[in-house]
Amino acid sequence: MITVLIVLLVVQSVFIFFLLRRKVMPPKPKVKKAKIAIVIDDWGYNTKNLNFIKEVNFPINLSILPFLPYSTAIADQAKLNNLEVVLHLPLEPHGYRRVGLEKKVILTNMSKEKVQQIFNDALKSVPHSKGISNHMGSKATEDENLMKIIFGEMKGKKLYFLDSFVTPKTVCEELSRKMGIKFTKRAVFLDNEADAYYIRTQLMSLLDDALDDGSAIGIGHDRKLTLDVIKDFAAKIDTEKFELVFVSELVK
């Protein structure tokens, strides 16, 4: 009997010894989620999709054109629903005389004073703006002198610049770095084709870009089809891997 007890005590001691020496496994580190910002351009013409703004339950960024009948009302509603407002500033494209332009487009041949005036009037037209994005602007965003004026106005107001990236010759990223302007750029256009399958495919490309780079921005437009596909996409997104965010969280 005593021998059995001794054996049991030895076994117990050895077990406790190895238990105490066993390395405690550290908790699994949290996986860093890839961040995605979706921007919806060209608000302000009408209020057809106002319910989207009122009902959306995930971060979305509204890029609003200035000087339109509903520019200010859309911006106010977005603010009320805690969405991020971006001023979608009309800038000169190449061959602008052959395409329709918005009101008060900033042109590369304008004086500094005229550019400043239009910029600040546009900002008043779209209150609550956290940043600026370019509407068209393939010529303007290649023009360093013009963008210096615009960035100069932005700097004092602590606005970021979202480059819609409509030309590979854009000077905005390098110039923003020189001038200390917070900057980011579009990765994917979501709805160049008015087709649900195409839009879903573009959203999947956006996910791939976000996984590769840590974050990515997709730009769509104020169209019911686009908004419906985006709502469905957001409801099904893998929240273990991805996080929908505002553009202001991605600027550098």
DOBA-268834 format. One line per field, with one value per residue: residue number from 0; x, y, z of N, C-alpha, C in turn. Coordinates in steps of 0.001 Angstrom, whole numbers, plus 500000, padded with zeros to 6 digits. Layout:
BEGIN
pos <- NUM:...
n.xx <- X:...
n.yy <- Y:...
n.zz <- Z:...
ca.xx <- X:...
ca.yy <- Y:...
ca.zz <- Z:...
c.xx <- X:...
c.yy <- Y:...
c.zz <- Z:...
This chain:
BEGIN
pos <- 0:1:2:3:4:5:6:7:8:9:10:11:12:13:14:15:16:17:18:19:20:21:22:23:24:25:26:27:28:29:30:31:32:33:34:35:36:37:38:39:40:41:42:43:44:45:46:47:48:49:50:51:52:53:54:55:56:57:58:59:60:61:62:63:64:65:66:67:68:69:70:71:72:73:74:75:76:77:78:79:80:81:82:83:84:85:86:87:88:89:90:91:92:93:94:95:96:97:98:99:100:101:102:103:104:105:106:107:108:109:110:111:112:113:114:115:116:117:118:119:120:121:122:123:124:125:126:127:128:129:130:131:132:133:134:135:136:137:138:139:140:141:142:143:144:145:146:147:148:149:150:151:152:153:154:155:156:157:158:159:160:161:162:163:164:165:166:167:168:169:170:171:172:173:174:175:176:177:178:179:180:181:182:183:184:185:186:187:188:189:190:191:192:193:194:195:196:197:198:199:200:201:202:203:204:205:206:207:208:209:210:211:212:213:214:215:216:217:218:219:220:221:222:223:224:225:226:227:228:229:230:231:232:233:234:235:236:237:238:239:240:241:242:243:244:245:246:247:248:249:250:251
n.xx <- 500833:501902:503922:502486:501292:503558:504451:502315:502529:505007:504466:502517:504035:505893:504150:503122:505502:506198:503949:504155:506441:505685:505366:503411:501062:501032:498327:496512:497518:495614:494147:495073:492784:491949:491325:488561:487291:484378:483338:480801:480121:479013:476636:473840:472334:469694:467207:466681:467848:467840:466863:468702:470842:469654:469120:471374:473676:476377:479802:480039:480996:480130:480457:480042:478783:479294:477171:474774:471182:470572:472847:473688:471624:471879:474423:473914:472077:473682:475563:473841:473276:475656:477576:480409:481359:482432:483786:483162:485007:484693:486975:489153:489008:490928:490353:488031:486176:484740:483186:480462:480349:480340:478827:480771:483458:486828:489465:492586:493704:492872:493029:494845:493286:490682:490484:490720:488416:486296:486829:486398:483730:482567:483104:481494:479065:478922:478664:480268:482325:484955:487031:488466:487678:488500:486392:486166:488895:491286:493153:493631:494640:497116:498480:500756:501003:498357:497261:498766:497686:495092:495680:496932:494785:493403:495056:495060:492575:492602:491885:491614:492941:491447:492455:490886:492074:492242:494038:497214:499270:499004:499888:499377:499870:502667:502930:501230:502664:504893:503693:502483:499864:497155:496582:495116:494235:492129:491478:489844:487360:483961:481578:481679:480335:476871:475858:474934:476446:478963:479559:479665:481865:483876:483854:484850:487416:488256:488395:490538:492615:492694:493539:496093:497368:496656:494732:492088:490409:487256:485341:482102:478901:476096:473688:470839:471129:473882:474010:472302:473681:476000:474971:474132:476607:477991:476539:477296:480006:483149:483719:485758:488051:487888:487239:484927:485400:485708:486974:488694:490064:492012:493775:497035
n.yy <- 498793:501205:501461:501822:504297:505891:505685:506903:509505:510263:510179:512166:514372:514555:515118:517624:519053:519087:520355:522891:523734:523871:525742:528618:529184:532038:534398:534321:536647:539531:539567:541844:543832:544342:547496:549179:551786:553161:555334:557461:559173:562337:563379:565605:566486:565603:564203:561517:559217:559603:558129:556079:557345:557912:555391:553739:551635:551431:552612:555128:557231:560339:562018:565134:567231:570742:573727:572801:572075:570525:570312:571364:570454:567647:567341:568226:566264:563989:564562:564577:561887:560828:560299:560529:563532:564710:567214:567317:568469:570276:570095:571070:569007:567246:568391:569879:571500:569852:568317:568087:570402:570986:573555:576476:575459:574855:576122:575656:577994:580069:582924:583189:584359:583959:581172:580687:581967:580471:577965:578407:579255:576917:575224:576340:575719:573007:572062:570792:569306:566972:566535:566893:565892:565252:566105:564944:566538:565709:567265:569361:568112:567429:569724:571463:574101:575026:573131:573692:576106:575303:573363:575034:576543:574506:573680:575365:574786:572207:570020:566906:565421:563519:561793:561187:559918:560107:560383:559085:560840:562530:565038:565140:563456:563583:566359:566853:565660:567313:569694:569089:568083:566039:562937:560637:558022:556851:553399:551625:552006:551567:551329:551705:550435:549988:547595:544927:542585:543339:545427:544031:542430:544360:545231:542956:543036:545264:544269:542495:544312:545662:543636:543227:545715:546629:548538:550082:552131:552500:553890:554799:555760:558013:556221:554140:551349:550918:551603:549693:547291:547751:547890:545226:543950:545017:543878:541244:541096:539775:540101:539304:539650:542103:545646:548216:551650:555245:557637:559457:557953:556715:558443:559857
n.zz <- 500000:500890:499039:496683:497194:497292:494668:493342:494374:493334:490577:490474:491278:489198:487091:487883:487849:485087:484148:485225:483947:481352:478444:478265:475840:473837:473346:470275:467843:466892:463731:461282:459725:456296:454916:453489:451550:450266:447825:446747:443940:442452:443613:444103:441957:442182:444449:444366:445430:448138:450285:450534:451812:454255:455274:455161:456844:457241:456962:454555:451831:450606:447677:446648:444157:443657:443631:442622:442500:444806:446296:448855:450535:450351:451467:454087:454930:454801:456787:458981:459140:459870:457869:455637:454089:450951:448926:445586:443355:440399:437798:435105:432231:429690:426384:426957:425665:424122:425699:428058:430729:434294:436370:436855:436509:437382:435562:433814:432841:434391:436589:439706:441688:440716:440729:443487:444378:443157:444284:447072:447087:446153:448296:450261:449180:449560:452489:455522:454454:454473:452836:449506:446216:442786:440118:436934:435393:434130:432766:434555:436915:436078:436054:437709:438700:438907:440713:442939:443801:444534:446513:448293:449257:450508:452574:454891:455800:456568:454944:453176:450120:447689:445060:442132:440146:437244:435262:434346:434532:436638:439026:441642:443916:444491:444768:446936:448950:449073:449912:452257:452383:453253:451692:449339:446977:444300:443751:442283:439777:440081:438580:435728:433792:433440:434882:436896:437401:436452:438255:440681:440123:439984:442617:443856:442828:444181:446792:446473:445909:448336:450065:449050:449430:451919:452157:450220:447797:446357:443714:442926:441506:441938:441485:441280:440749:441229:443973:445094:444566:446042:448660:449011:448751:450986:453052:452914:453228:454326:457509:459089:457673:456366:456593:456398:455871:456460:454108:455302:457150:455740:454560:453991
ca.xx <- 500000:502798:504620:501536:501152:504806:504444:501331:503082:506066:503809:501864:505082:506425:503115:503092:506760:506111:502864:504677:507463:505098:505258:502050:500931:500495:497072:496685:497422:494468:494450:494831:491820:492129:490320:487953:486419:483566:482940:479737:480277:478013:475397:473456:471381:468331:467122:466097:468431:467986:466601:469956:471599:468957:469009:472625:474154:477819:480496:480014:481490:479352:481234:478928:479098:478811:476371:473611:469986:470475:474194:473724:470674:472481:475517:473305:471501:474803:476081:472837:473350:477035:478343:481481:481091:483580:483478:483575:485327:484843:488242:489233:489521:491434:489301:486805:485198:483967:482366:479666:481005:479504:478894:481959:484601:488131:490248:494028:494127:492267:493918:494871:492143:489463:490512:490434:487013:485438:487069:485752:482284:482191:483160:480290:477935:478930:479160:480673:483292:486206:488075:488185:488036:488368:485409:486938:490184:492475:494139:493927:495475:498475:499006:501268:500718:496956:497019:499388:496709:494021:496230:497179:493507:493020:495954:494591:491282:492873:491138:492429:492659:491244:492687:490064:493080:491704:495179:498445:500229:498631:500991:498798:500459:503968:502726:500644:503757:505713:502964:501921:498422:496763:496308:494911:493776:491201:492036:488931:486064:483051:480402:481837:479253:475637:475553:475136:477552:480204:479812:480113:483233:484755:483947:485769:488762:488556:488823:491882:493550:492808:494376:497466:497943:496201:493531:491775:489235:486467:484445:480917:478121:474757:472734:470153:471729:475160:473759:471710:474749:476892:474290:474210:478027:478347:475872:477914:481466:483789:484177:486998:489166:487731:486521:484510:485808:485642:488220:489577:490882:493020:494664:498396
ca.yy <- 500000:502368:501535:502395:505734:506556:505760:507928:510818:510549:510486:513470:515398:514703:515780:519040:519651:519359:521319:524224:524100:523981:527129:529097:529692:533406:534494:534592:538077:539916:539743:543211:543796:545228:548563:549564:552965:553286:556729:557617:560480:563034:563759:567016:566759:565293:563495:560206:558169:560149:557069:555351:558095:557812:554017:552993:551358:551185:553833:555440:558583:560986:563035:565969:568336:572036:574637:572123:572369:569802:570104:571659:569575:566315:567412:568320:564955:563080:564907:564139:560429:560467:559858:561476:564407:565124:568150:566773:569746:570189:570594:570997:567802:567443:568517:570239:572150:568812:567583:568949:570723:571479:574998:577040:574547:575510:575895:575849:579344:581068:583612:582647:584908:583317:579799:580758:582343:579326:576924:578719:579231:575499:574671:576820:575006:571631:572157:569580:568529:566573:566486:567296:564966:565901:565682:565073:567079:565052:568302:570146:567392:567348:571095:571702:575469:575102:572335:574410:577093:574570:572779:576141:576848:573362:573445:576063:574229:570831:569110:565946:565334:562201:561840:560213:559236:560023:560444:558571:561937:563398:565518:565427:562712:564162:567736:566815:565331:568523:570775:568638:567870:564637:562483:559242:557958:555801:552158:550970:552564:550451:551211:552230:549791:549888:546167:544445:541619:544114:546164:543046:542037:545464:545202:541870:543562:546180:543420:542000:545428:545939:542587:543430:546984:546969:549367:550442:552998:552297:555010:554561:556972:558128:555516:553137:550035:550904:551619:548404:546284:548062:547473:543768:543653:545356:542932:539924:541195:538984:541062:538801:540084:543438:546660:549398:552830:556520:558005:560169:556976:556140:559471:559872
ca.zz <- 500000:500973:497756:495709:497507:496895:493205:492974:494715:492363:489297:490626:491325:487836:486298:488278:487389:483655:483941:485543:482967:480019:477984:478042:474474:473810:472590:468853:467545:466078:462315:460841:458630:455152:454988:452214:451538:449051:447578:445753:443290:441621:444287:444037:440877:442614:445735:444073:446279:449486:451264:450751:452820:455537:455751:455123:458210:457215:456519:453124:451585:449557:446965:446209:443244:444148:442803:442065:443295:446072:446856:450293:451232:450419:452449:455423:455256:455054:458114:459954:459236:460239:456719:455337:452941:450148:447842:444283:442726:438940:437277:433644:431568:428337:425378:427669:424787:423441:426672:428926:431989:435380:436607:437513:436472:437501:434344:434009:432441:435277:437534:441063:442425:440233:441247:444919:444552:442826:445276:448348:446857:446070:449647:450949:448579:450088:453871:456260:453659:455125:451826:448128:445139:441481:439124:435697:435824:433572:432453:435756:437878:435518:436068:439056:439139:439322:441912:444057:444283:445209:447739:449211:449899:451332:453701:456082:456216:456989:454088:452436:448693:447107:443618:441403:439320:435882:434346:434957:434637:437753:439866:442954:445023:444824:445231:448281:449861:449222:450564:453535:452262:453401:450322:448974:445587:443897:443215:441336:439416:440304:437714:434372:433041:434226:434884:438261:437428:436303:439503:441677:439761:440383:444079:444196:442536:445287:447908:446159:446089:449773:450643:448594:449886:453269:452026:448837:447639:445150:443404:442107:441237:442518:440636:442097:440548:441958:445416:445472:444567:447163:449897:449067:448971:452367:453949:452799:453318:455367:458525:459701:456836:455794:457353:455634:456623:455783:453421:456243:457880:454834:454002:454554
c.xx <- 500863:503525:503745:501396:502385:504851:503494:501856:504165:505468:503172:502895:505657:505438:503080:504334:506671:505001:503355:505697:506901:504961:503798:501976:500366:499197:497357:496569:496201:494907:494109:493931:492221:490984:489858:487095:485691:483061:481873:479784:478959:476660:475112:472446:469938:468377:466533:466597:468659:467755:467843:470761:470975:469032:470328:473200:475629:478514:480457:480400:480732:480169:480236:479411:478550:477877:475171:472394:469965:471837:474202:472809:471230:473594:474968:472737:472598:475394:475142:472909:474770:477805:479381:481197:482403:483087:484044:483792:485512:486136:488324:489754:490201:490246:487982:485764:484326:483076:481577:480358:479975:479642:480229:483112:485895:488983:491713:494489:493532:493323:493834:493644:490834:489373:490138:488957:486077:485589:486292:484240:481778:482146:481948:479053:477807:479495:479510:481719:484551:487368:487561:488533:487823:487280:486008:488349:491414:493560:494571:494859:496872:499201:499445:500934:499284:496723:497687:498419:495616:494511:496531:495918:493089:493800:495460:493299:491394:492015:492094:492066:492569:491382:491844:490891:492551:492802:496421:499500:499899:499851:500594:499474:501799:503823:502147:501721:504623:505018:502323:500412:498138:496192:495967:494368:492892:491955:491176:487727:485069:481999:480558:480829:478042:475120:475904:476321:478890:480552:480298:481548:484237:484917:484871:487214:489210:489033:490242:492926:493768:493669:495839:498125:497559:494950:493307:490490:488562:485502:483329:480150:476712:473711:472128:470792:473028:474932:473173:472782:475691:476264:474368:475639:478408:477740:476570:479430:482001:484410:485389:488225:489107:486941:486189:484760:485528:487008:489205:490445:492022:494010:496002:498989
c.yy <- 501251:502571:502180:503891:506504:506737:506846:509332:511224:510955:511866:514590:515654:515454:517284:519760:520035:520364:522742:524685:524341:525443:527477:529698:531100:533442:534817:536087:538356:540128:541172:543179:544746:546234:548988:550799:553005:554723:556741:559045:561031:563239:565244:567347:566602:564582:562089:559125:558651:559080:556230:556025:557905:556413:553269:552843:550965:552448:553980:556901:559165:562120:563899:567105:569650:572719:573966:572347:571717:569564:570261:570723:568162:566293:567460:566968:563938:563319:564400:562633:559917:559819:560918:562209:564809:566108:567593:567960:569599:570869:570307:569648:568165:567513:568970:570903:571119:568026:568571:569154:571163:572995:575359:576030:575347:575104:576248:577261:580438:581715:582950:583095:584232:581881:579784:581056:581160:578230:577202:578799:577790:574871:575110:576074:573581:571672:570777:568748:568237:566580:566925:566133:565683:565257:565983:565518:566406:566059:569043:569417:567095:568686:571466:573101:575611:574343:572948:575417:576390:573975:573867:576549:575730:573301:574098:575497:572763:569813:568112:565997:563879:562331:560752:559442:558981:560165:559895:559663:562902:563777:565564:564704:563328:565576:567759:566520:566563:569586:570368:568500:566375:564144:560994:559210:556746:554586:551599:551870:551409:550266:551913:551592:549647:548458:545605:543485:542350:544813:545210:542596:543105:545522:544077:542275:544506:545394:542911:543092:545728:544890:542787:544625:547372:547817:549679:551259:552704:553454:554536:555865:556869:557560:554379:551759:549908:550800:550291:547315:546500:547647:545958:543310:543877:544371:541582:539943:540385:539925:540571:539348:541553:544354:547831:550636:554099:556829:558666:559218:556415:557176:559455:561265
c.zz <- 500000:499660:496688:495921:497057:495381:492728:493235:493724:491029:489347:490605:489931:486951:486586:487770:485910:483325:484163:484507:481573:479638:477747:476647:474496:473015:471130:468585:466673:464634:461917:459608:457511:455147:453598:452416:450200:448959:446487:445224:442748:442285:444035:442967:441334:443966:445555:445026:447712:450559:451540:451858:454200:456134:455848:456530:458237:456694:455001:452959:450405:448959:446183:445314:443801:443145:442131:442977:444676:446728:448376:451071:451388:451464:453874:455856:455555:456443:459201:460184:459461:459100:456379:454037:452285:449093:446542:443344:441216:438466:435777:433144:430258:427374:425962:426781:424064:424408:427521:430264:433029:435496:437277:437620:436602:436301:434592:433653:433309:436171:438906:441835:442023:440747:442724:445174:444281:443871:446566:448232:446802:447456:450471:450451:449112:451503:454438:455514:454472:454134:450476:447208:443819:440646:437758:436068:435258:433205:433708:436703:437346:435616:437487:439561:439632:440626:443138:444657:445089:446526:448769:449960:450852:452641:454984:456634:456620:456234:453441:450957:448282:445592:442950:440383:437906:434826:435036:435145:435773:438593:441338:444112:445450:445375:446643:449321:450129:450068:451887:453519:452432:452075:450291:447552:445341:443366:442090:441055:439397:439221:436364:433410:433957:434213:436266:438368:437342:437625:440589:441407:440175:441901:444551:443906:443645:446510:447690:446368:447564:450468:450281:449274:451311:453264:450554:448807:446309:444960:442487:441955:441799:441557:441453:441960:441341:443458:445894:445549:445747:448493:450078:449375:450431:453357:453980:452990:454495:456403:459306:458963:456444:456721:456426:456473:455806:455144:454371:457061:457034:454312:454722:454390
